[in-house]
């Protein structure tokens, strides 16, 4: 990952605090994990098949960090940052913008319509009563 890109992403990542009484294992650096995440997303391999030899940590480590960063809004902020910079520079052409369900949540199944009347024939009357 280029240094310039990393310098833009790093401030957006949360800084977990270590408990000095129970420090546990040291975390793999965020930059390495991000490279592992990008590798999996680029190649399409399954998380558990991420090669340890590449130095990105395990696939589960990368997956957990991706989920953590998603939960705290890192990707949303990373998306908004260049948009704000381009908007401030007057370089966004909103007439060419496209919105789809990856940006705006779509309502499920659309609006509810009135109940449709049944087209099945009515049940025949009982002849035994």
PAPA-631087 format. One record per atom (N, C-alpha, C, CB): atom name; z, y, x; residue number from 1. Coordinates in steps of 0.2 Angstrom, whole numbers, plus 5000, padded with zeros to 4 digits. Atoms other than C-alpha are relative to their C-alpha. Glycine has a CB too. Example, Ala and Ser with C-alpha at 12.3 -4.5 7.8 and 13.67 -1.06 7.14 Angstrom:
REM residues 2
> N, 5000, 4994, 5004, 1
> CA, 5039, 4978, 5062, 1
> C, 5000, 5006, 5004, 1
> CB, 5006, 5000, 4995, 1
> N, 4999, 4994, 4996, 2
> CA, 5036, 4995, 5068, 2
> C, 5003, 5005, 4996, 2
> CB, 4993, 5002, 5002, 2
//
This chain:
REM residues 129
> N, 5000, 4994, 5004, 1
> CA, 5000, 5000, 5000, 1
> C, 5000, 5006, 5004, 1
> CB, 5006, 5000, 4995, 1
> N, 5001, 4994, 4996, 2
> CA, 4995, 5017, 5007, 2
> C, 5007, 5004, 5000, 2
> CB, 4994, 5004, 4998, 2
> N, 4993, 4996, 5000, 3
> CA, 5010, 5028, 5012, 3
> C, 5000, 5006, 4995, 3
> CB, 5001, 5003, 5007, 3
> N, 5000, 4995, 5005, 4
> CA, 5004, 5042, 5001, 4
> C, 5001, 4998, 4993, 4
> CB, 4993, 5004, 5000, 4
> N, 4999, 5002, 5006, 5
> CA, 5004, 5032, 4986, 5
> C, 5008, 4998, 4999, 5
> CB, 4996, 4993, 4998, 5
> N, 4993, 5002, 5000, 6
> CA, 5021, 5024, 4990, 6
> C, 5005, 5007, 5000, 6
> CB, 5002, 4996, 5007, 6
> N, 4996, 4994, 5000, 7
> CA, 5028, 5042, 4993, 7
> C, 5001, 5003, 4993, 7
> CB, 4998, 5005, 5005, 7
> N, 5000, 4998, 5007, 8
> CA, 5023, 5046, 4975, 8
> C, 5004, 4995, 4995, 8
> CB, 4993, 5001, 4997, 8
> N, 4996, 5005, 5005, 9
> CA, 5031, 5030, 4967, 9
> C, 5007, 4999, 5002, 9
> CB, 4996, 4993, 5001, 9
> N, 4993, 5002, 4998, 10
> CA, 5047, 5028, 4977, 10
> C, 5005, 5005, 4997, 10
> CB, 5001, 5002, 5008, 10
> N, 4995, 4996, 5004, 11
> CA, 5056, 5043, 4969, 11
> C, 5001, 4998, 4993, 11
> CB, 4998, 5008, 5000, 11
> N, 4999, 5002, 5007, 12
> CA, 5053, 5036, 4952, 12
> C, 5004, 4993, 4999, 12
> CB, 4993, 4999, 4997, 12
> N, 4997, 5007, 5000, 13
> CA, 5061, 5019, 4956, 13
> C, 5008, 5001, 5000, 13
> CB, 4999, 4996, 5006, 13
> N, 4993, 4999, 5001, 14
> CA, 5080, 5017, 4951, 14
> C, 5003, 4998, 5007, 14
> CB, 5003, 4996, 4994, 14
> N, 4996, 5002, 4994, 15
> CA, 5093, 5016, 4965, 15
> C, 5006, 4996, 4998, 15
> CB, 5002, 5006, 5004, 15
> N, 4994, 5004, 5002, 16
> CA, 5104, 5001, 4962, 16
> C, 5006, 5001, 5005, 16
> CB, 4998, 4993, 4999, 16
> N, 4994, 4999, 4995, 17
> CA, 5122, 5003, 4969, 17
> C, 5003, 4993, 5001, 17
> CB, 5005, 5005, 4997, 17
> N, 4998, 5006, 4999, 18
> CA, 5129, 4989, 4978, 18
> C, 5008, 5000, 5000, 18
> CB, 4998, 4998, 5008, 18
> N, 4993, 5001, 5000, 19
> CA, 5147, 4983, 4975, 19
> C, 5003, 4998, 5007, 19
> CB, 5002, 4995, 4994, 19
> N, 4998, 5002, 4993, 20
> CA, 5156, 4983, 4992, 20
> C, 5005, 4994, 4999, 20
> CB, 5004, 5006, 5003, 20
> N, 4996, 5006, 5001, 21
> CA, 5168, 4970, 4985, 21
> C, 4996, 4994, 4999, 21
> CB, 5005, 5001, 4995, 21
> N, 5005, 5006, 5001, 22
> CA, 5154, 4958, 4980, 22
> C, 4993, 5002, 5001, 22
> CB, 5001, 4998, 4992, 22
> N, 5006, 4997, 4999, 23
> CA, 5139, 4964, 4989, 23
> C, 4994, 4995, 4999, 23
> CB, 5000, 5002, 5007, 23
> N, 5005, 5005, 5001, 24
> CA, 5129, 4948, 4987, 24
> C, 4994, 5000, 5005, 24
> CB, 4997, 5001, 4993, 24
> N, 5006, 5000, 4995, 25
> CA, 5112, 4945, 4995, 25
> C, 4997, 5007, 5000, 25
> CB, 4995, 4995, 4998, 25
> N, 5003, 4993, 5000, 26
> CA, 5103, 4961, 5001, 26
> C, 4993, 4999, 4996, 26
> CB, 4998, 5002, 5007, 26
> N, 5007, 5000, 5004, 27
> CA, 5088, 4966, 4989, 27
> C, 4994, 5000, 5005, 27
> CB, 5001, 5006, 4996, 27
> N, 5006, 4999, 4996, 28
> CA, 5071, 4964, 4996, 28
> C, 4997, 5007, 4998, 28
> CB, 4994, 4995, 4997, 28
> N, 5002, 4993, 5001, 29
> CA, 5064, 4982, 4998, 29
> C, 4995, 5001, 4995, 29
> CB, 4997, 5003, 5007, 29
> N, 5005, 4999, 5006, 30
> CA, 5055, 4989, 4983, 30
> C, 4993, 5000, 5002, 30
> CB, 5002, 5007, 4997, 30
> N, 5007, 4999, 4998, 31
> CA, 5039, 4993, 4993, 31
> C, 4997, 4993, 5000, 31
> CB, 5000, 5003, 5006, 31
> N, 5003, 5007, 4999, 32
> CA, 5037, 4974, 4997, 32
> C, 5000, 4997, 4993, 32
> CB, 5005, 4996, 5004, 32
> N, 5001, 5003, 5007, 33
> CA, 5041, 4969, 4979, 33
> C, 4995, 5003, 4996, 33
> CB, 5007, 5001, 4996, 33
> N, 5006, 4997, 5004, 34
> CA, 5029, 4981, 4972, 34
> C, 4993, 4997, 5002, 34
> CB, 5000, 5008, 5001, 34
> N, 5006, 5003, 4997, 35
> CA, 5016, 4974, 4984, 35
> C, 4999, 4993, 4997, 35
> CB, 5000, 5000, 5007, 35
> N, 5000, 5007, 5003, 36
> CA, 5020, 4957, 4977, 36
> C, 4998, 5000, 4992, 36
> CB, 5007, 4996, 5000, 36
> N, 5002, 4999, 5007, 37
> CA, 5019, 4963, 4959, 37
> C, 4992, 5002, 4999, 37
> CB, 5004, 5006, 4997, 37
> N, 5007, 4998, 5000, 38
> CA, 5002, 4971, 4962, 38
> C, 4995, 4994, 5002, 38
> CB, 4998, 5006, 5005, 38
> N, 5004, 5006, 4998, 39
> CA, 4996, 4955, 4971, 39
> C, 4999, 4995, 4994, 39
> CB, 5004, 4996, 5006, 39
> N, 5001, 5005, 5006, 40
> CA, 5000, 4944, 4956, 40
> C, 4996, 5003, 4994, 40
> CB, 5007, 4999, 4997, 40
> N, 5005, 4997, 5005, 41
> CA, 4992, 4957, 4944, 41
> C, 4993, 5000, 5002, 41
> CB, 5003, 5007, 4998, 41
> N, 5007, 5000, 4998, 42
> CA, 4977, 4958, 4954, 42
> C, 4996, 4993, 5000, 42
> CB, 5000, 5003, 5007, 42
> N, 5003, 5006, 5000, 43
> CA, 4974, 4940, 4957, 43
> C, 5000, 4996, 4994, 43
> CB, 5003, 4996, 5006, 43
> N, 4999, 5004, 5006, 44
> CA, 4980, 4933, 4941, 44
> C, 5004, 4994, 5001, 44
> CB, 4993, 4999, 4997, 44
> N, 4996, 5006, 5000, 45
> CA, 4991, 4920, 4948, 45
> C, 5006, 5000, 4996, 45
> CB, 5001, 4998, 5008, 45
> N, 4993, 5000, 5003, 46
> CA, 5007, 4914, 4940, 46
> C, 5005, 5002, 5005, 46
> CB, 5001, 4993, 4997, 46
> N, 4994, 4997, 4996, 47
> CA, 5023, 4922, 4946, 47
> C, 5003, 4995, 5005, 47
> CB, 5005, 5003, 4995, 47
> N, 4996, 5005, 4996, 48
> CA, 5030, 4905, 4952, 48
> C, 4995, 4998, 5006, 48
> CB, 5002, 4995, 4996, 48
> N, 5005, 5002, 4994, 49
> CA, 5014, 4903, 4964, 49
> C, 4999, 5005, 5005, 49
> CB, 4994, 4998, 4997, 49
> N, 5000, 4995, 4995, 50
> CA, 5017, 4919, 4973, 50
> C, 5002, 4997, 5007, 50
> CB, 5004, 5006, 4998, 50
> N, 4998, 5002, 4993, 51
> CA, 5016, 4914, 4992, 51
> C, 5006, 5003, 5003, 51
> CB, 4994, 5000, 5004, 51
> N, 4995, 4997, 4996, 52
> CA, 5032, 4916, 5001, 52
> C, 4998, 5003, 5007, 52
> CB, 5006, 4995, 5001, 52
> N, 5002, 4998, 4993, 53
> CA, 5023, 4918, 5017, 53
> C, 4997, 5007, 5000, 53
> CB, 4994, 4996, 5002, 53
> N, 5003, 4993, 5001, 54
> CA, 5016, 4935, 5011, 54
> C, 5006, 5005, 5001, 54
> CB, 4997, 5001, 4994, 54
> N, 4994, 4995, 4998, 55
> CA, 5034, 4943, 5013, 55
> C, 5002, 5004, 4994, 55
> CB, 4999, 5004, 5005, 55
> N, 4998, 4996, 5006, 56
> CA, 5035, 4949, 4995, 56
> C, 5006, 4998, 4996, 56
> CB, 4994, 5000, 4995, 56
> N, 4995, 5003, 5003, 57
> CA, 5049, 4939, 4990, 57
> C, 4998, 4995, 4995, 57
> CB, 5004, 5005, 4996, 57
> N, 5002, 5006, 5005, 58
> CA, 5049, 4925, 4976, 58
> C, 4996, 5004, 4994, 58
> CB, 5006, 4996, 4998, 58
> N, 5003, 4998, 5006, 59
> CA, 5038, 4927, 4961, 59
> C, 5005, 5002, 4995, 59
> CB, 4996, 4995, 4997, 59
> N, 4995, 4999, 5004, 60
> CA, 5054, 4927, 4951, 60
> C, 5003, 5007, 5001, 60
> CB, 5006, 4995, 4999, 60
> N, 4997, 4993, 4998, 61
> CA, 5061, 4942, 4961, 61
> C, 4995, 5006, 4998, 61
> CB, 5001, 5000, 5008, 61
> N, 5005, 4995, 5002, 62
> CA, 5045, 4952, 4958, 62
> C, 5000, 5001, 4993, 62
> CB, 4993, 4998, 5003, 62
> N, 5000, 5000, 5007, 63
> CA, 5045, 4947, 4940, 63
> C, 5006, 5004, 4997, 63
> CB, 4999, 4993, 4997, 63
> N, 4994, 4997, 5003, 64
> CA, 5063, 4953, 4937, 64
> C, 5000, 5007, 5002, 64
> CB, 5006, 4997, 5004, 64
> N, 5000, 4993, 4998, 65
> CA, 5060, 4969, 4947, 65
> C, 4995, 5004, 4995, 65
> CB, 4998, 5001, 5007, 65
> N, 5005, 4998, 5005, 66
> CA, 5044, 4972, 4936, 66
> C, 5003, 5002, 4993, 66
> CB, 4994, 4996, 4999, 66
> N, 4997, 4999, 5007, 67
> CA, 5054, 4970, 4920, 67
> C, 5006, 5005, 5001, 67
> CB, 5004, 4993, 4998, 67
> N, 4995, 4995, 4999, 68
> CA, 5068, 4981, 4927, 68
> C, 4997, 5007, 5000, 68
> CB, 5004, 4999, 5006, 68
> N, 5003, 4993, 5000, 69
> CA, 5057, 4995, 4931, 69
> C, 4996, 5002, 4993, 69
> CB, 4994, 5000, 5006, 69
> N, 5003, 4999, 5007, 70
> CA, 5048, 4993, 4914, 70
> C, 5005, 5002, 4995, 70
> CB, 4996, 4994, 4998, 70
> N, 4994, 4998, 5005, 71
> CA, 5065, 4994, 4905, 71
> C, 5002, 5007, 5001, 71
> CB, 5005, 4995, 5001, 71
> N, 4997, 4994, 4998, 72
> CA, 5070, 5010, 4914, 72
> C, 4994, 5006, 5000, 72
> CB, 5003, 5001, 5007, 72
> N, 5005, 4996, 5001, 73
> CA, 5053, 5018, 4911, 73
> C, 4996, 5003, 5006, 73
> CB, 5002, 5006, 4997, 73
> N, 5004, 4998, 4994, 74
> CA, 5045, 5019, 4928, 74
> C, 4993, 5000, 4999, 74
> CB, 5002, 4995, 5006, 74
> N, 5007, 5000, 5001, 75
> CA, 5028, 5015, 4923, 75
> C, 4997, 5005, 4995, 75
> CB, 4997, 4993, 4997, 75
> N, 5001, 4994, 5004, 76
> CA, 5028, 5028, 4909, 76
> C, 5000, 5006, 5004, 76
> CB, 5005, 5000, 4994, 76
> N, 5000, 4994, 4996, 77
> CA, 5033, 5041, 4921, 77
> C, 4995, 5000, 5006, 77
> CB, 5007, 5000, 5004, 77
> N, 5005, 5000, 4995, 78
> CA, 5021, 5035, 4934, 78
> C, 4993, 5002, 4997, 78
> CB, 4999, 4993, 5003, 78
> N, 5006, 4998, 5004, 79
> CA, 5007, 5037, 4921, 79
> C, 5000, 5007, 4998, 79
> CB, 5000, 4996, 4993, 79
> N, 5000, 4993, 5002, 80
> CA, 5013, 5054, 4916, 80
> C, 5000, 5005, 5005, 80
> CB, 5007, 5002, 4996, 80
> N, 5000, 4995, 4994, 81
> CA, 5015, 5062, 4933, 81
> C, 4993, 5002, 5002, 81
> CB, 5003, 4996, 5006, 81
> N, 5006, 4997, 4998, 82
> CA, 4997, 5063, 4938, 82
> C, 4996, 5003, 4994, 82
> CB, 4995, 4994, 5002, 82
> N, 5003, 4996, 5006, 83
> CA, 4992, 5068, 4920, 83
> C, 5003, 5007, 5000, 83
> CB, 5002, 4996, 4994, 83
> N, 4997, 4993, 5000, 84
> CA, 5004, 5083, 4921, 84
> C, 4997, 5004, 5006, 84
> CB, 5008, 4999, 5001, 84
> N, 5003, 4996, 4995, 85
> CA, 4997, 5088, 4938, 85
> C, 4993, 5002, 4999, 85
> CB, 5000, 4995, 5007, 85
> N, 5007, 4998, 5002, 86
> CA, 4979, 5087, 4932, 86
> C, 5000, 5005, 4995, 86
> CB, 4996, 4994, 4998, 86
> N, 4999, 4995, 5006, 87
> CA, 4984, 5097, 4916, 87
> C, 5001, 5006, 5003, 87
> CB, 5005, 4997, 4995, 87
> N, 4998, 4994, 4997, 88
> CA, 4992, 5110, 4927, 88
> C, 4994, 5003, 5004, 88
> CB, 5006, 4999, 5004, 88
> N, 5005, 4998, 4996, 89
> CA, 4977, 5111, 4938, 89
> C, 4994, 5002, 4995, 89
> CB, 4998, 4995, 5005, 89
> N, 5005, 4999, 5005, 90
> CA, 4966, 5112, 4922, 90
> C, 4994, 4996, 5001, 90
> CB, 4997, 5007, 5001, 90
> N, 5005, 5005, 4999, 91
> CA, 4956, 5097, 4927, 91
> C, 5000, 4994, 4995, 91
> CB, 5001, 4997, 5007, 91
> N, 5000, 5006, 5005, 92
> CA, 4959, 5086, 4911, 92
> C, 4995, 5003, 4995, 92
> CB, 5007, 4999, 4997, 92
> N, 5004, 4998, 5005, 93
> CA, 4945, 5086, 4899, 93
> C, 5002, 4995, 4994, 93
> CB, 4992, 4998, 5002, 93
> N, 4998, 5004, 5005, 94
> CA, 4953, 5080, 4883, 94
> C, 4995, 4998, 4995, 94
> CB, 5006, 5004, 4996, 94
> N, 5005, 5002, 5005, 95
> CA, 4937, 5079, 4873, 95
> C, 4997, 4993, 5002, 95
> CB, 4994, 5005, 5001, 95
> N, 5003, 5007, 4998, 96
> CA, 4933, 5063, 4883, 96
> C, 5006, 4995, 5000, 96
> CB, 4997, 5000, 5007, 96
> N, 4995, 5005, 5000, 97
> CA, 4950, 5055, 4880, 97
> C, 4999, 4995, 4994, 97
> CB, 5007, 5004, 4998, 97
> N, 5000, 5006, 5005, 98
> CA, 4952, 5038, 4871, 98
> C, 5007, 4998, 4999, 98
> CB, 4996, 4995, 5003, 98
> N, 4993, 5003, 5002, 99
> CA, 4968, 5032, 4862, 99
> C, 4999, 4993, 4997, 99
> CB, 5004, 5005, 4996, 99
> N, 5000, 5006, 5003, 100
> CA, 4970, 5014, 4859, 100
> C, 5007, 4997, 4999, 100
> CB, 4996, 4995, 5004, 100
> N, 4993, 5003, 5001, 101
> CA, 4985, 5002, 4855, 101
> C, 5004, 4999, 5006, 101
> CB, 4999, 4994, 4996, 101
> N, 4997, 5001, 4994, 102
> CA, 4989, 5001, 4873, 102
> C, 5004, 5007, 5002, 102
> CB, 4996, 4999, 5006, 102
> N, 4996, 4993, 4999, 103
> CA, 4995, 5020, 4872, 103
> C, 5004, 5002, 4994, 103
> CB, 4994, 5005, 5002, 103
> N, 4996, 4998, 5006, 104
> CA, 5000, 5022, 4854, 104
> C, 5001, 4993, 4996, 104
> CB, 4996, 5005, 4996, 104
> N, 4999, 5006, 5003, 105
> CA, 5008, 5008, 4845, 105
> C, 4997, 5000, 4993, 105
> CB, 5008, 4999, 4999, 105
> N, 5004, 5000, 5006, 106
> CA, 4998, 5003, 4830, 106
> C, 5005, 4996, 4995, 106
> CB, 4994, 4996, 5000, 106
> N, 4996, 5003, 5005, 107
> CA, 5007, 4999, 4813, 107
> C, 4997, 4993, 4999, 107
> CB, 5000, 5004, 4994, 107
> N, 5002, 5007, 5002, 108
> CA, 5006, 4980, 4809, 108
> C, 4997, 5000, 4993, 108
> CB, 5006, 4995, 5001, 108
> N, 5003, 5002, 5007, 109
> CA, 4994, 4975, 4795, 109
> C, 4998, 5006, 4996, 109
> CB, 5005, 4995, 4996, 109
> N, 5002, 4994, 5003, 110
> CA, 4991, 4993, 4790, 110
> C, 5004, 5001, 4994, 110
> CB, 4993, 4999, 4997, 110
> N, 4996, 4998, 5006, 111
> CA, 4997, 5001, 4773, 111
> C, 5000, 4994, 4995, 111
> CB, 4997, 5006, 4997, 111
> N, 4999, 5006, 5005, 112
> CA, 5003, 4989, 4759, 112
> C, 4996, 5003, 4994, 112
> CB, 5007, 4999, 4999, 112
> N, 5004, 4998, 5006, 113
> CA, 4991, 4989, 4745, 113
> C, 5004, 4997, 4994, 113
> CB, 4993, 4996, 5000, 113
> N, 4997, 5003, 5006, 114
> CA, 4996, 4986, 4727, 114
> C, 4999, 4993, 4999, 114
> CB, 4997, 5004, 4993, 114
> N, 5001, 5007, 5000, 115
> CA, 4999, 4968, 4722, 115
> C, 4994, 4998, 4996, 115
> CB, 5006, 4997, 4996, 115
> N, 5006, 5002, 5003, 116
> CA, 4983, 4960, 4717, 116
> C, 5001, 4995, 4994, 116
> CB, 4995, 4996, 5005, 116
> N, 5000, 5004, 5006, 117
> CA, 4981, 4952, 4700, 117
> C, 4997, 4993, 5001, 117
> CB, 4997, 5003, 4994, 117
> N, 5002, 5007, 4999, 118
> CA, 4979, 4933, 4699, 118
> C, 4993, 4999, 4997, 118
> CB, 5005, 4995, 4998, 118
> N, 5006, 5002, 5004, 119
> CA, 4962, 4927, 4695, 119
> C, 5000, 4993, 4998, 119
> CB, 4994, 5001, 5005, 119
> N, 4999, 5007, 5002, 120
> CA, 4968, 4910, 4692, 120
> C, 5001, 5000, 4992, 120
> CB, 5005, 4996, 5003, 120
> N, 4999, 5001, 5008, 121
> CA, 4967, 4904, 4673, 121
> C, 5008, 4999, 4999, 121
> CB, 4996, 4995, 4997, 121
> N, 4993, 5001, 5002, 122
> CA, 4984, 4904, 4664, 122
> C, 5001, 4993, 4999, 122
> CB, 5001, 5004, 4994, 122
> N, 4998, 5007, 5002, 123
> CA, 4993, 4888, 4662, 123
> C, 4999, 4998, 4993, 123
> CB, 5007, 4998, 5003, 123
> N, 5001, 5002, 5007, 124
> CA, 4989, 4879, 4646, 124
> C, 5007, 4999, 4997, 124
> CB, 4996, 4993, 4999, 124
> N, 4993, 5001, 5003, 125
> CA, 5003, 4878, 4633, 125
> C, 5001, 4992, 4999, 125
> CB, 4999, 5003, 4993, 125
> N, 4998, 5007, 5001, 126
> CA, 5012, 4861, 4631, 126
> C, 4999, 4998, 4993, 126
> CB, 5008, 5000, 5002, 126
> N, 5002, 5003, 5007, 127
> CA, 5006, 4850, 4617, 127
> C, 5006, 4996, 4997, 127
> CB, 4994, 4996, 5000, 127
> N, 4995, 5005, 5002, 128
> CA, 5022, 4840, 4616, 128
> C, 5006, 5004, 4997, 128
> CB, 5003, 4996, 5006, 128
> N, 4994, 4997, 5004, 129
> CA, 5034, 4853, 4609, 129
> C, 4999, 5003, 4994, 129
> CB, 5003, 5006, 5005, 129
//
